[in-house]
């Protein structure tokens, strides 16, 4: 049954996403940037509803009141594709993802990213690449968006910890924006590199903003890592309870079960 439900989800992505994307491309030239974003986020909202009723994937959010009423950089744990889809649907402000410029040239997907005014990195600019990211991100935050990054870079196994890169912290320090750390255990329901989806409850925990004034990027990064990893062990203690907690077996234990 789990395989059938996962297969049906794939069918949903194909059948629903293509016409939705076409509708977006038709409408986007006539919409302001913020309305383009919320139209695209409508796909995310639809998808988390489908995940709930088709695959039994629900969620609970703690610390929603910690989200600031102003510019912010969200730095989140990264375990699956779930958070990439869910965060635009759940957050009260537009989110601005940071991605490689090469993605802009991917048909349909990249074109949509370009129209949504995300932040892109042109690695060919070398040492000037970060300055470009900071400039773009500051402009997006001035327009009311939040910039979001995954400091571990790639998706990690349940119960494991990746190396926290300083890019997000550097960006926050450069723009003077506070950092909001986010922990979650979505890897239980949507494991990385897995076709199968598992029923369960994703716990999302939002920490209090970290003021970056007077701090170095390294200090900000250390505080983000300390909070997220401590919170991961609080919301998902079983995944960290043994030395082999990072094994693939841990990823196959559905959350909330």
Secondary structure by P-SEA (a helix, b strand, c coil): caaaaaaaaaaaaaacaaaaaaaaaaccccccaaaaaaaaaaaaaaaaaaaaccccccccccccccccccbbbbbbbbcccccccccccccccbbbbbbbcccccccaaaaaaaaaccbbbccccccaaaaaaaaaaaaaaaabbbbbbccccccccccccccccaaaaaaaaaacbbbbbbbbccccccccccccccbbbbbbbbccccccccccaaaaaaaaaaaaaaaaaaacccccccccccccccccccccc
